[in-house]
């Protein structure tokens, strides 16, 4: 995965620089205040409020905690290194989307989808298909940026709310992602908690299955309520616009097949996606009649088709490499802020005090879930949301004689899945931009992301699925009071 960032635990911070809970909350409160004022009250994009947060956290770290500017720069650098793979994937996926629109891959998916799908089955079908694809290739982002874009177009043609479709795509994509041995976050959660990968995946399956089935049933209900009559001529109009501007043919699926085949074969995300771009150019030039230079200019600057159908033009407009800068600027700013909070011990302090607040296995599970979700919002990067609590809370899980797979499951079930809820984080910023639906609109329909941490907490409360180490007296581990493990 190329990650080279080991976060400090609270005990590793020099005593004279260990933040108290109150001190740790100061830069966090400031950051949340800036984001609230900028994004909600002033209706600004996240970049400038994040810049205010960086300035405030940096000044607080320098003049209150006593860290040097060099220390803070190092923290920013390590944080950006942690998110570098995500940044590179963002660049490549934006180019891939434009390439697959230009080659006719996504238009053909939309054309056939409108022909075979109906409003009644569309949403549950989207959930299942997204889950299968994400599991096969190990990437929720790639699934959303390719298949998801097409499903948004199909759903719009069928009269389905784009927010509902986005929720269905994400519910399926994250289900498949977190259970795939090819997923980077799945491997990361296992690695940072010293858990065998397959043990980690097996530990996640029960909770994931419950969350997925409930999500699927909810989309079945939504599909039934959306099964009204499609406006006369809508599908034919959209298909006509697509067929008049692109050659609709199964040949256009070649870039998709190549990309998914490489991912299934075990190639990393970046070369698999890169191959999809080059395959898209090949189809654009040979089948769609686009010039070689023009095809690469489209990948650079994005697409702006003129099919004669406004809805289709809007759905197939993309920003290309140039369009990715807006999202990546948010990600880099958020990573910089997260790096300062990590370097100054703020994030470690939050995790430590969450650990001190628990007094049972149920409380530890709930505390891990809450802390990991909070880390997503504070660090704005799903990698850090997994790494920080995954490494910080290991000793506490050992004190409760819990197998490491309990921790690996907790940080992924509440970390990976909730990253799409953070508008200024890499997950939320990418999903909103790629799918063309703001986070606040798709969030109520992203059922899996809501259910996953709730089911995790329920498992901790009931003891179902909790795995103890072999030499543990289960009853002693579950008692409270004097016999309850405590944090030193």
C-alpha positions in Angstrom: 0.0 0.0 0.0 3.0 2.3 0.2 2.1 3.7 3.6 4.9 4.9 5.8 3.2 6.5 8.8 3.2 5.1 12.3 1.1 7.4 14.5 2.3 8.1 18.0 0.3 6.6 20.8 -0.5 8.7 23.9 2.1 7.0 25.9 4.8 7.7 23.3 4.2 11.5 23.6 6.6 13.2 26.1 4.8 13.8 29.4 5.3 17.6 29.2 3.6 17.6 25.8 0.7 15.2 26.5 -2.5 17.1 25.8 -5.3 16.8 28.4 -8.7 16.1 27.0 -9.6 19.8 27.3 -6.5 20.9 25.5 -7.1 18.4 22.7 -10.6 19.7 22.3 -9.5 23.3 21.6 -8.1 22.8 18.1 -10.9 20.3 17.3 -13.5 22.8 18.4 -11.9 25.5 16.4 -11.8 23.3 13.3 -15.5 22.3 13.6 -16.4 25.9 14.2 -14.6 27.1 11.1 -16.2 24.4 9.0 -19.6 25.1 10.3 -19.4 28.9 9.8 -17.8 28.5 6.3 -19.8 25.6 4.9 -23.2 26.0 6.5 -23.6 29.7 7.4 -21.5 31.3 4.6 -22.3 28.5 2.0 -18.6 28.2 1.1 -16.7 25.3 -0.4 -14.6 23.4 2.2 -11.1 24.6 1.1 -11.0 28.0 2.8 -12.6 26.8 6.1 -10.0 24.0 6.1 -7.3 26.6 5.6 -8.6 28.5 8.6 -8.5 25.3 10.6 -4.9 24.6 9.5 -3.8 28.1 10.6 -5.5 27.8 14.0 -4.2 24.3 14.7 -0.7 25.2 13.6 -0.6 28.3 15.8 -2.0 26.4 18.7 0.5 23.6 18.2 3.4 26.0 17.9 2.7 28.5 20.7 0.7 26.4 23.2 2.0 22.9 22.8 5.5 24.1 22.0 6.2 22.2 18.8 8.6 23.7 16.2 7.5 24.6 12.8 9.7 21.8 11.5 7.8 19.3 13.7 4.4 20.5 12.3 5.7 20.3 8.7 6.9 16.8 9.3 3.4 15.9 10.6 1.8 17.4 7.6 4.2 15.5 5.3 3.6 12.1 7.0 -0.1 12.7 6.8 0.0 13.6 3.1 2.2 10.5 2.5 -0.5 8.4 4.2 -3.1 9.8 1.7 -0.8 9.8 -1.3 -2.3 6.6 -2.8 -5.8 8.1 -2.5 -4.7 11.3 -4.2 -3.1 9.4 -7.1 -6.2 7.2 -7.4 -8.4 10.4 -7.5 -6.3 11.8 -10.4 -6.5 8.5 -12.3 -10.3 7.9 -11.7 -11.2 11.3 -13.0 -9.2 10.7 -16.2 -10.8 7.2 -16.4 -14.4 8.6 -16.2 -13.8 11.0 -19.1 -12.1 8.3 -21.1 -15.0 5.9 -20.6 -17.5 8.5 -21.6 -15.6 9.5 -24.7 -15.1 5.8 -25.7 -18.9 5.1 -25.3 -18.4 2.7 -22.4 -20.6 4.6 -19.9 -23.1 5.7 -22.6 -23.5 2.1 -23.7 -24.1 0.9 -20.1 -26.7 3.6 -19.8 -28.4 2.7 -23.1 -28.7 -1.0 -22.3 -29.6 -0.3 -18.7 -32.5 1.8 -19.7 -33.7 -0.9 -22.0 -33.6 -3.8 -19.5 -34.2 -2.2 -16.1 -37.4 -0.9 -14.5 -38.0 1.5 -11.6 -39.3 -1.3 -9.4 -36.1 -3.4 -9.5 -33.6 -0.7 -10.3 -32.5 0.3 -6.7 -32.0 -3.3 -5.3 -30.4 -4.3 -8.5 -27.9 -1.4 -8.1 -27.1 -2.4 -4.6 -26.3 -6.0 -5.5 -24.4 -5.2 -8.7 -22.3 -2.6 -6.9 -21.5 -5.1 -4.1 -20.4 -7.8 -6.6 -18.2 -5.5 -8.6 -16.6 -3.9 -5.5 -15.9 -7.3 -4.0 -14.4 -8.5 -7.3 -12.0 -5.5 -7.8 -11.6 -4.5 -4.1 -12.4 -0.8 -4.6 -15.5 1.2 -3.7 -14.1 4.3 -5.3 -13.5 2.6 -8.7 -17.0 1.0 -8.5 -18.6 4.4 -7.8 -16.6 6.3 -10.3 -17.4 3.9 -13.2 -20.4 1.8 -12.6 -21.9 4.4 -10.2 -21.8 7.1 -12.9 -23.6 4.9 -15.3 -26.3 3.9 -12.7 -26.9 7.5 -11.9 -27.7 8.1 -15.6 -29.9 5.0 -15.8 -31.8 5.9 -12.7 -32.4 9.5 -13.9 -33.8 8.1 -17.1 -36.2 5.9 -15.1 -37.3 8.8 -12.9 -35.4 7.6 -9.8 -33.9 10.3 -7.5 -30.2 10.7 -8.0 -29.7 10.8 -4.2 -31.4 7.4 -3.9 -29.3 5.9 -6.6 -26.1 7.3 -5.1 -27.1 5.7 -1.7 -27.7 2.4 -3.4 -24.4 2.5 -5.2 -22.5 3.4 -2.0 -24.3 0.8 0.1 -23.3 -1.9 -2.4 -19.8 -0.6 -3.1 -18.8 -0.4 0.5 -20.3 -3.8 1.3 -18.1 -5.4 -1.4 -15.1 -3.3 -0.6 -14.8 -4.2 3.1 -15.2 -7.9 2.4 -12.7 -8.1 -0.4 -9.2 -9.5 0.2 -8.1 -7.1 -2.6 -9.3 -4.0 -0.8 -6.5 -1.6 0.5 -8.5 -0.6 3.6 -9.3 -4.2 4.4 -5.7 -5.1 4.2 -4.8 -2.0 6.2 -7.2 -2.7 9.0 -5.7 -6.2 9.3 -2.1 -5.0 9.1 -2.3 -2.2 11.7 -4.0 -4.5 14.3 -1.7 -7.5 13.6 -4.6 -9.6 12.5 -4.6 -12.4 9.9 -6.3 -11.0 6.8 -8.8 -13.9 6.4 -9.5 -13.9 10.1 -10.3 -10.2 9.8 -12.6 -10.8 6.8 -14.4 -13.7 8.5 -14.9 -11.5 11.6 -16.6 -8.8 9.5 -19.0 -11.1 7.6 -21.8 -11.5 10.2 -22.2 -7.8 10.8 -21.7 -6.9 7.2 -24.4 -9.4 6.1 -26.9 -8.0 8.6 -26.3 -4.4 7.5 -26.4 -5.4 3.8 -29.6 -7.4 4.0 -31.4 -4.6 5.9 -30.1 -2.0 3.4 -31.3 -4.2 0.5 -34.7 -4.5 2.0 -35.0 -0.8 2.5 -34.1 -0.2 -1.2 -36.7 -2.8 -2.2 -39.3 -0.7 -0.3 -38.0 2.5 -2.0 -38.1 0.7 -5.4 -41.8 -0.2 -4.8 -42.6 3.4 -4.0 -40.7 4.6 -7.1 -42.5 2.1 -9.5 -44.8 4.7 -11.0 -45.2 5.3 -14.7 -42.1 6.5 -16.6 -42.9 9.8 -18.4 -43.9 9.0 -22.0 -41.0 9.1 -24.3 -38.3 9.8 -21.6 -36.4 6.5 -22.2 -36.6 6.7 -25.9 -35.5 10.4 -25.9 -32.4 9.6 -23.8 -31.5 6.5 -25.8 -31.9 8.5 -29.0 -29.6 11.2 -27.7 -27.0 8.5 -26.7 -27.2 6.6 -30.0 -26.9 9.8 -32.0 -23.7 10.9 -30.3 -22.0 7.5 -29.6 -21.6 4.2 -31.3 -23.5 1.9 -29.0 -21.9 -1.5 -29.1 -20.7 -4.2 -26.7 -17.2 -3.5 -28.0 -17.2 -0.4 -25.8 -17.1 -2.7 -22.8 -13.5 -3.6 -23.6 -12.0 -0.9 -21.3 -14.2 -2.1 -18.5 -13.4 -5.7 -19.0 -9.6 -5.0 -19.1 -9.7 -2.9 -15.9 -11.8 -5.4 -13.9 -9.8 -8.4 -15.3 -6.5 -6.9 -14.1 -7.9 -6.1 -10.7 -9.2 -9.6 -10.4 -5.9 -11.0 -11.4 -4.3 -9.1 -8.6 -2.8 -6.0 -10.2 -2.9 -2.9 -7.9 -5.5 -0.2 -8.4 -3.3 2.3 -10.2 -2.0 0.1 -13.1 -5.5 -1.5 -13.5 -7.1 1.9 -13.8 -4.3 3.2 -16.0 -4.8 0.3 -18.4 -8.5 1.2 -18.5 -7.6 4.8 -19.6 -5.4 3.6 -22.5 -8.0 1.0 -23.5 -10.6 3.8 -23.5 -8.5 5.9 -25.8 -8.1 2.9 -28.1 -11.9 2.4 -28.4 -12.4 6.2 -28.8 -10.0 6.4 -31.7 -11.0 3.1 -33.5 -14.8 2.9 -32.8 -16.0 6.4 -32.0 -13.8 8.1 -34.6 -12.1 10.5 -32.2 -8.7 11.8 -33.1 -5.8 10.5 -30.9 -4.9 14.0 -29.6 -8.5 14.9 -29.1 -9.0 11.7 -27.0 -6.2 12.7 -24.7 -7.4 16.3 -24.5 -10.8 15.0 -23.4 -9.0 13.0 -20.6 -7.2 16.2 -19.6 -10.1 18.7 -19.7 -13.2 16.5 -19.5 -16.3 15.9 -21.5 -19.1 18.2 -22.6 -21.3 16.2 -24.9 -24.1 17.7 -27.0 -26.6 15.0 -27.5 -29.6 17.2 -27.8 -31.0 15.9 -24.5 -30.3 18.3 -21.6 -30.5 15.5 -19.0 -28.0 13.3 -20.9 -25.6 16.2 -21.5 -25.6 16.9 -17.8 -25.1 13.3 -16.8 -22.2 12.8 -19.2 -20.4 16.0 -18.4 -17.1 15.3 -16.6 -14.1 17.3 -15.5 -11.2 15.0 -16.5 -7.7 15.5 -14.9 -8.3 19.2 -14.6 -11.6 18.6 -12.8 -9.9 16.5 -10.2 -8.0 19.5 -8.8 -11.1 20.8 -6.8 -11.5 17.5 -5.0 -7.8 16.9 -4.5 -7.3 20.4 -3.0 -9.9 19.5 -0.3 -8.1 16.2 0.4 -4.7 17.8 0.7 -5.9 20.5 3.0 -7.8 18.0 5.1 -4.7 15.7 5.3 -2.6 18.7 6.3 -5.0 19.6 9.1 -5.1 15.9 10.2 -1.3 15.8 10.2 -1.0 18.7 12.6 -3.6 17.2 14.9 -1.7 13.9 14.8 1.7 15.4 15.3 0.6 17.5 18.4 -0.9 14.4 20.0 -4.5 15.7 19.7 -5.8 12.6 18.0 -3.9 10.2 20.3 -5.3 12.0 23.3 -8.9 11.7 22.0 -8.4 7.9 21.5 -6.7 7.5 24.9 -9.5 9.3 26.8 -12.2 7.3 24.9 -10.4 4.2 26.1 -10.3 5.5 29.7 -14.0 6.1 29.6 -15.0 2.5 28.9 -15.5 -0.2 31.6 -16.7 -3.2 29.7 -16.3 -5.0 26.4 -19.6 -3.4 25.2 -18.3 0.0 26.1 -14.9 -0.6 24.4 -16.7 -1.7 21.2 -18.9 1.4 21.2 -16.0 3.6 22.2 -14.0 2.3 19.3 -16.8 2.9 16.9 -17.5 6.4 18.1 -13.8 7.2 18.1 -13.2 5.9 14.6 -16.1 7.8 13.2 -14.9 10.9 15.0 -11.4 10.3 13.5 -12.9 10.3 10.0 -14.4 13.7 10.6 -11.2 15.1 12.3 -8.5 13.6 10.1 -10.7 13.6 7.0 -9.0 10.5 5.6 -10.2 6.9 6.0 -6.6 5.6 6.2 -5.9 7.6 9.3 -9.4 6.8 10.7 -8.2 3.1 10.6 -4.6 3.5 11.6 -4.9 5.9 14.6 -7.5 4.0 16.7 -6.2 0.6 15.3 -2.8 1.2 16.8 -3.7 3.3 19.8 -6.3 0.9 21.2 -4.4 -2.3 20.8 -3.2 -2.4 24.4 -6.7 -1.9 25.7 -8.1 -4.8 23.7 -5.2 -6.9 25.1 -6.2 -6.0 28.6 -9.7 -7.2 28.0 -8.2 -10.4 26.5 -9.9 -9.8 23.2 -8.6 -11.3 20.0 -7.2 -8.6 17.6 -9.9 -9.4 15.0 -12.4 -7.6 17.3 -10.4 -4.4 16.9 -9.7 -4.8 13.2 -13.5 -5.4 12.6 -14.4 -2.3 14.7 -12.1 0.1 12.9 -13.1 -1.0 9.5 -16.9 -1.4 10.2 -16.9 2.2 11.5 -14.0 3.7 9.6 -14.1 2.7 5.9 -17.9 2.8 5.7 -18.4 6.2 7.2 -15.8 8.1 5.2 -18.4 8.9 2.5 -20.3 11.0 5.1 -17.5 13.5 5.5 -17.9 16.4 2.9 -14.4 17.6 3.4 -12.8 14.2 3.6 -11.4 12.2 0.7 -14.3 9.8 0.6 -17.1 12.3 0.8 -15.5 14.8 -1.6 -14.8 12.1 -4.2 -18.2 10.4 -4.0 -20.1 13.7 -4.2 -18.0 14.9 -7.1 -18.0 11.6 -9.1 -21.7 10.9 -8.6 -22.8 14.5 -8.9 -24.8 14.3 -5.7 -23.9 16.4 -2.6 -23.1 14.4 0.6 -26.0 16.0 2.5 -28.4 14.7 -0.2 -27.2 11.1 -0.5 -26.4 10.6 3.2 -30.0 9.7 4.3 -30.1 6.9 1.6 -26.6 5.5 2.3 -28.2 2.9 4.6 -25.2 0.6 4.8 -22.9 3.4 6.1 -25.5 4.2 8.8 -26.1 0.6 9.8 -22.6 -0.8 9.8 -21.3 1.0 13.0 -24.7 0.5 14.7 -24.6 -3.2 14.1 -21.0 -3.3 15.4 -22.2 -1.6 18.6 -25.0 -4.0 19.0 -22.6 -6.9 18.6 -20.5 -5.5 21.4 -23.5 -5.0 23.6 -24.8 -8.6 23.1 -21.4 -10.3 23.0 -22.4 -11.9 19.7 -19.3 -12.4 17.5 -16.9 -11.2 20.2 -13.8 -13.4 20.1 -11.6 -13.8 23.1 -8.0 -15.1 23.3 -7.6 -18.8 24.0 -6.4 -18.4 27.6 -9.2 -16.0 28.6 -11.7 -16.5 31.3 -14.7 -15.1 29.5 -16.7 -14.3 32.6 -13.9 -12.4 34.2 -13.4 -10.3 31.1 -17.0 -9.3 31.1 -17.2 -8.2 34.8 -16.9 -4.7 35.9 -15.6 -3.1 39.1 -12.3 -4.2 40.6 -11.8 -7.1 38.3 -12.3 -5.0 35.2 -9.2 -4.2 33.2 -8.2 -0.5 33.4 -6.0 1.7 31.3 -2.7 2.6 32.9 
